[in-house]
Amino acid sequence: MKNILLLTDFSKNSINALHFALKLFSGTNCNFIVLHVEVANSFLTDDLMTTGNKSIYDSLVKTPKNKLKNIVTDLEALSRYEAYNFEMLIDHDVFVDSINQVVASRAIDLIVMGTNGATGAKEVIFGSNTINVIRKVACPTLVIPENFEYRPAEEILLPLDLNNSINGNAFSNLLTFAKTHSKKLHILRIKPNNEVSTEELKDQQYLETYLIGFNYKYHVVNNASMHHVVNAYVQTHSIDLIALLVQRESLFERFFTGSSTTEISKKLRAPLLVFHV
């Protein structure tokens, strides 16, 4: 049984990501842990415990609990014919610390979340929480763009930088996902300045070994930036999901470097699945 961590801040965007997860894993046995993290406050343990203030209790504990309970009830109703189990968790902690604790204690296989938080700022592709999860939580993470309507992830795009290897656990995990959910994998080895890539020299051998019987395309692209190549490819091909193999933040950073956040947010057209090297 897969253990999937669903993150919600009660925003429309986060709820959409939860619904995406239900559809993606339809027909499989899943344990969904629905987590809401309240920002830790010093008065939570001071004022609340010493004064028993009801208004503080309602805002910090009771209200979020009721909201989360309603969300889980709705998810259960939407998936009543699936082999799903739901748990709800509320934590008062630093956001990333809380997620890392749940990932470790519950053996989480995948995190699912939305791109933006409750602010819904149109010019921001990723809220700070999303960025911090990708950077600081060593667990595969699926990020769903705002207002993205579910469709099967039949075609996956994997952009590779100079140093990304397709002979490792991250690529192996991506292949497991692709062979379960997809029909085709598009692999782009991108070299912004036509550099020599030692990993590129090994690609064909690995592809012939690991992708036997699986439909894929492989291209090497020279003299172009990561985000320009990805944006152009997504616009000209039927890409349902973009995968990244992230190593020390480098590829994640390069994926968005060189364009304003406004332009990037307009061009992100598919969910992002991140595997950590």
Secondary structure as GFF3:
##gff-version 3
##sequence-region A 1 277
A	DSSP	beta_strand	2	7	.	.	.	ID=ss1
A	DSSP	alpha_helix	12	24	.	.	.	ID=ss2
A	DSSP	beta_strand	30	39	.	.	.	ID=ss3
A	DSSP	alpha_helix	42	45	.	.	.	ID=ss4
A	DSSP	alpha_helix	47	51	.	.	.	ID=ss5
A	DSSP	alpha_helix	54	57	.	.	.	ID=ss6
A	DSSP	pi_helix	58	62	.	.	.	ID=ss7
A	DSSP	alpha_helix	63	78	.	.	.	ID=ss8
A	DSSP	beta_strand	84	93	.	.	.	ID=ss9
A	DSSP	alpha_helix	95	105	.	.	.	ID=ss10
A	DSSP	beta_strand	110	114	.	.	.	ID=ss11
A	DSSP	alpha_helix	128	136	.	.	.	ID=ss12
A	DSSP	beta_strand	141	144	.	.	.	ID=ss13
A	DSSP	beta_strand	155	160	.	.	.	ID=ss14
A	DSSP	alpha_helix	169	181	.	.	.	ID=ss15
A	DSSP	beta_strand	184	191	.	.	.	ID=ss16
A	DSSP	alpha_helix	198	210	.	.	.	ID=ss17
A	DSSP	beta_strand	216	222	.	.	.	ID=ss18
A	DSSP	alpha_helix	226	236	.	.	.	ID=ss19
A	DSSP	beta_strand	241	246	.	.	.	ID=ss20
A	DSSP	alpha_helix	250	256	.	.	.	ID=ss21
A	DSSP	alpha_helix	261	267	.	.	.	ID=ss22
A	DSSP	beta_strand	272	276	.	.	.	ID=ss23
###
